[in-house]
């Protein structure tokens, strides 16, 4: 039986890397994209050169191309990327056959978090140029990416107290052994050794306790200091980072991201500010789930004049009336005379004073204060349905509290009700990037450690790769190549010849030039 035979391994062949890479290979787009970026303005810290005149440094563009290729092809580790430089023909072409050491690769990502964020913004600008971002409907949400820190190495005061109590118990046991077994030198030596070990552990937990107290945090992580134990879903927790993302509805492209170690409640305002900056407009509608339903964040949205639709959370059981017909939502607020009307028709009035009510802010020991007004009526004392209305003693009466942000919460509730069909699109918009990143690419964890800034570098590459994948799939490759080539030539030209007039040249001539090129190839 005949079989297909391969080539003789000893056969000598002559080839060049350029011939091995097809013209429509995606790696050419990566090369053009990086070449089109003004990296000198982004602030990249290039690999260090030996001060005594050792080996020259690698250019930032080469290492950036390597990382973008790696993330697009699900390879994030520096050692994995180093291997690809040796065995992958596409990477050899992209890197001009350079093989950086894994430490050099890793340090580039570690040291350039802010510059990597600018690369991500460049993908957004590229999408905006080709009208891939509608800028009319956005959705925001957060997702948890596991940190390089085990639950075992995450501590709160309760956990530290438990360890210290256990150590004290053991120390007491060994001290009893020493007192009872004076004559057994071997046993005494063993007990003394155990006591010394426990004392070392006790010092460790006391140091952690002091560090926790000084930081003002409610928990501390030892492997990745900025990571926190967060709720993933229901009662399941992981030591993780909460990655906030804002996604445009037109093609589900991410326009912004932020790496945090807190829950969603205080994130909406900053996300909207960044969205206004990126889009250059506040004429859009933003969709958020009930985790973002916070009065102070609605105030920020109101100042920005951005329309938001935020899901209204259910009333907690502790705040519900014995009879649901007498819940706070059934009390009607009268804006004109600043009163409430209860389901029984009685009027609850306020003394006009603002009171400060404290509540704990998750992840912090300090308390947050909110301003409220209280509304009461003397009719509660003789009300026939009082027991259905509240569980508080009758002599105190029913008290309705209204925060300073209540009017904003009520307006959001009305908007969400009227535009429910729009709000239902939220999940399909914002979960699209998370589904691809975490399920298809398996980027469900942060690869880096030692801080939020390094985590942001990893996430920056993830979202840059996601946007580029979407852009490469949507746009005609030839059109994109022409645009990126002219973009790269433009920066070469103005850096070499028009340096003194760069600002005016960029502002006046380049947009006309790019529009002309786009019209030719569209």
N, C-alpha and C positions, 0 to 999 in steps of 0.2 A: 504494500500500500504506500502511495506517495504522500508526502507531507510538504508543507511550505517550509523552506529553509531560510534561516537568517544569514546575515553577513558573517564573513570570517572576522573574528575579533582582532586578528593581526593585520588586517588590511588597512593600509594607510589612505586616509581621505583628506581632502582639502576643502574647507568650508569657512564661512564667516558667520558671525552671530546674526547679522542683519538678514541673511538669507533664511535662517531658521525660524524667524518670527513673521507670521502672515501679516499683511497690511491691515487686516481687520481685527487683529488680536487686541484685546482690551488693554494689554500692558502698554500699548502705544498711547492710549488715551491718558493713562496714569502719568506717563512721561511728559506729555504735552501739558496736562493740568498743572503739574508741579513747576514746569518751566514757565508757565504763564503767571506765576505768583511772585509778587515783589518781596521775596524772603528777607531781603536786607532791612525792610521796614517792619517785619514781624517780630524781630528781636530774638531770633534763634541763637542759642549758645552752641556753637559748633564744637565738635570733639577736640579735646585739649591736645596741644602740641608740646612735646618735651621742651622745657625752657632752655636746655643746653643744646638745642638744635637737633632733636631727634626726628622721628618719623613725622611727616606733615599730617595735619588734621584732615578729616573727611569733611567734604562740603555738606552743608545742611540739606541741600536738595537731594543728594544721593540717599541719605538716611531717611528723609521724609518719603521718598518714592518707595523705599523698602518697606516702611511701616504701612503705607496705604495699600500696597500690594498684599502684604501679610494679612491685614484686617479684612480686606475684600475676599481673601481666600482662607479665612478662619485660622490663621496662624498669628498668634500674638506674642508668644514667648521669645525672648532675645536669642536663646539657644536654638529654637526652631527656625528663626529667621536666618541665623548664621548658617545652619545646614542648607537652607534653601539657596543661599548664595553660592554654595558649592555644587549642588546637584540639580538645580532647577534652571533649565535653559532660558525661560522667560525672565527670571531674576538676574541671571548672568548678563542678559542683554540690557535689562533695565539699569543694572549697577555697573555697566561697562567692565564686568568681570572682577569687580572689587569684592573683597570678602572681609568686612569689618568684624572685629572680635565681638563676642556677645556682650562683654562689659561696655564697649563703646556704644553698641545698639541700645542697651538698657539705659545707659546714662543720658542718651539723647532724649528719650521719652521722659525720664525723671526730671530733667532740667528745663523742659520747654513747655510747661503746662499752658501758660498764657499764649505763647506763639501758636500752639496746637489749636487753641480756641479760635484764633484768627483764621487758621486754615479751614476750620468748620464754617466760619462766617463767609469765607470765600466760596464754599459750596452753595451757600444760601444765595449769595450775590449772583453766582452762575445760573442758578435756577430762576432767579428773578429776571435776569436778562432774557431768558427764553420763555418768559411768561408761564413758568411752571408753578408759580405761587399766586394764588388768587387774592389773598390778603383780605378776604371778606368774612370768612368763617374759620375760626381756630378752635382747637381743643387742647386742654392741658391736663396732665396727670403725672403721677410719680410711680416709679417702680423700684423695688428693692433689689439691689445687686449685692450678693454676699461678699463680705470683706475677708481678707486673709487674717482672720482672727477667730479662734474657736470660742464657743460659749464658755469653755473652761477658763479661758484667759480674759473673761469679761466679768467685772465685779461691780456690785452696788453695796450699800451699807449693810443691808440685811445679810448678804452672802459673806461679807467680811466678818460680821458678828458671829455668824455660824461657824466659820473656820476658827476664829479666836476662842470661842466657847469649847470647841472640840479639842483644841490644843491645851487649854487650861485643864480640861478633864484628864487628858493623857499625862500631863505634867504631874498632876496630883496623884495619879495611879503609880507613876514611876517613883515619886518621892516616898510613897507608902512602901514600895518594894525595897528602896534603899534603907528605910528605917527598920524594916523587919528582917532583912537578910544581911546583917552586918558581917557575918562570918564568911559568906560566899563571895569571894573576890571576883570570880568570873561573871556571876550574875550581876554584881554591883557595877562591873565595868560595862556590861551590856546596857544596863539601865541608864548609866551616866551618859553613854553615847547617844541613846535615844532622847534623853533630856536636851542635850546639846543640839540635836537635829530639830527638835520641836521649838527650841528657843530661836533658832535661825528662821524657821517658818513664821514664828510669831512676829519677829522683827519685820519680815517681808510684808505681812498683812497690816501691821501698824503703819509702815511706810505708805502702803496703798491707801489706808484710811486717811492719813495726813494729806496725801496728794488729792484725794477725792474732796476733802474739806476745802482745800485751797483753791481748787478749780471751780467750785460752785456747781459742778455737775452732779447728777444723781447716779451716774455709772462711769466706769473707766475701763478702757481696754489696754492691754499691755503689748500686744503684737502690732496692732494698727491703732494708734492713740485716738484718732478722730472717729473711728467706727463706733456704732452703738447697737445695742440689742433692740431691734424694732419688730413690730408685729407684721408678719408677712400676710397672713389671712386668719380670720377667726382668732384662735388663741395660740397659733403657731408663731414662734419668734425665731429670728436669726440675727447674728451680729452682721450688720450690713450698712450700706449707704442707701439713701433715698435719692434716686436720680429723677429730677423734675424735667419734663420735656413739654415744649409747645409745638404743636403740629398743625400745618395748614391743610385745609380740607381738599383742595383741588387735586393734588397728587400725593397726599399723605407724606409730604416732606417735612422734616424737623427744621424749625427756624430758630430754636433756642434750646439750651439745656443747662442744668445746674446740678452740681453734686452737693447734697446736704446730708446731715445726720439727724434730722428731725422729721416729724410727721408733716402732713400736707397743710395743716391748718393756717400756717403763716406764710405760705409760699405764693399765693395768687397775686398779690400786689407786685412783687418783683418780676414775676413772669409777664405780667401785663406791661410793666414799664419797659422791659426788654423787647417785647413784641412791638410796641409803639416805635421804639428806636430802630428796630430792624426793618419794619415795613414803612417807616416814615409817615405813618398815618394812625389815627385812632378810630377810623371808620370801619370797624370790624366787630363781629360778635364772638365772644369767647365762651366756651362750654367747659364746665368743671363738675366733678361729682361732689357728693355731700361732705367729703372730707375737707373741702375748701370753704365750707359755710361758716365764715368768721366775720363778725361785724366790722372790725378794723380794716379787713381786706376789702370789704365792699366800699368802705370810705375811700380807699386808695383808687379803686376802680372808678368811683364817682368823680374824683378829682381829675383823673385822666380822661373822663368823658367816654369811657369804653363800656359798651353794653355787654353784660355778663349774664349767663344763664347757669345758675348753680343749683344742683338738686337739693331739696329741702330735707334734712334728716328727720327721722321719726322722733316723736316725743319720747324721752326715756320714761320707763315705768315709774321711776321715783317722782317724776313731775306730773304724772297723770292724775286726774281726779278720780274718786271712786266710781263715778258715773261719767263715761266719755263725753256725754252731752254737756258737761260742765268743765271741759278742758279749757286752757287759756285761749286756744284758737277759736272757741265759741264766744269769747268776750269781744264785743265790737268796740274799736277805738274811734273816738270822735275827735278829729283833728282840730276842728274849729274851737271847741271849748276845753280841749285837753282832758277828756274824761273817758272812762270805759263804761259800757252798758253790759250788764250780766244777762244770762239767758232768762232770768226772772224779771227783767226790765228795770232793775235797780241801777243807779248811777254811782260809779266809783270815782272818787276825786283824789287829786294829789295836793300835797302842801307846797308844791313847786320846788322843793329842795332836791338837789342831786346828792346821792349817796355813793360812796366808793365800796364796791364789792370785790373781794379778793378771790382769785382762783389760781390753782397751781398750773404752771406752764410745763407741759411734758418735756422732760430732759433737763429741767433746771430746778434748782432748789428755791430760787426766788419766786415770789408770787406776782401775778399780773393783776392789775386793778382795772375794773370797768365801772363806768358811771351808770347809775340806774335811778329811776324815779319809782316811788311806790304809790299805788292807788288802792283806796279802801272805801268802805261804806258802813255806817252804823246799822244798816238794815240787816246785816248778817246775824245780829243777836236775836232777831225774831223770825229769821227765815225758816220756813217749814222744810226746805230741801237742803239744809246746810250740810247734813251728813253725806249727801250725794255729791256735794260740791268740793269738800276738802276734808282732810284728816286732822287739821289743826284744831286746838280747843276753841269752843264757840266764843269765849270772851276775847279772843285775839282777832277773830274774823278772817275772811279771805283777803289775801294781799296779792295784787298783781304787780309784777315788776316789769318795767319797760326800760330797755337800755337806750343809750344815746344813738345807737345804730338801728333801732327798730324800724324806722321808716325805710331804710335801705333794704332791710331783710324782707319787709312786706312788699316793696316794689319788685324785688327779685322773685318772690313767690308768685306774684301776679304775672310777671313776664314769662316765667317758666311754664305756667299754666296755659298762657295764651300761645306760646311758641313751642309746645311740647314736641311737635313733629320735628322741629329743628334740633331740639335738645337730644332726641333719640339717636342722632347721628354721632354723638360724642364718642361712644365706645369704638365704633367702626373707624373713626379718624385716628384717635390717639393711641389705640392699642395696636394699630398696624405696625409701627416701628418696633414696639416692644415684642410683638409676636415673632417677627423676623430675627431680631437681635438675640432673644433669649431661647427661642425654640429651634429655629432653623440654623442659626450660627452657634448656638450653645454658649453665648456670652452671658451667662447668668450670674457671673461673679466678677469682682474686681481683681485684675491680675496683679496690680502693684500693692505695696503696703507702705506704712510709715507716713500716713497723713492724707488729708482730703485733697491737697493740691496735686499729689501724684495720682490719686484716684481720678481726678478731673482730666489728667492727661490721657489715661486709658479710655475714659468715656468719650473724650474729644475725638480720638481716633475711631471709636466705634460709630459715633454719629456722623463723622465725616465719611466713613466708608459706606454707611447706610444711604446717605444722600447721593453720593457718587454712584452707587449701584442703581438707584432709582433714575438718576439722570442718564446714565449710560443706557438703561433699558428703554427709556421713553424717547430720547432724541435720536435723530438720524446721525449716524457716526460721522459721515463726511461733513455735515454741517458743523458738528461739534469740533472736529479736527481743524477746520478752517478758522473757526472762532478762536480756539486756543492758540493756534499758530500766530495769528495776527496779534493776539493779546501779548504773547511772549515777545514778538518782534517789537511791539510798541515799547515795552519796558526796557528792552536792550537799547532802543534808539534814544529814548529820553534820558537814560542814564549816561550815555556816552556823548551826546551832542547837545541836548537841550536841558541840561541840569539846572541852569539858572532860571529857565522859563517853564519848569516842569508843572507847576500848579496851573498856570494859564493854559498850557498845552493840553493838560489832562481835561480841564474843564470845558474847553471850546472845541478842539479838533477831534479828540479821540471818540466821543459819542457819535459824531457825524460819520467818522470812518467805520465804526462798528456797525452802525445802522445800514450803511451802504453795503458792507460785506454780507450782512444777514439777509438783506433784500435780494441779493444775487442768488443765494443758495436756498432760500425758502420756496 
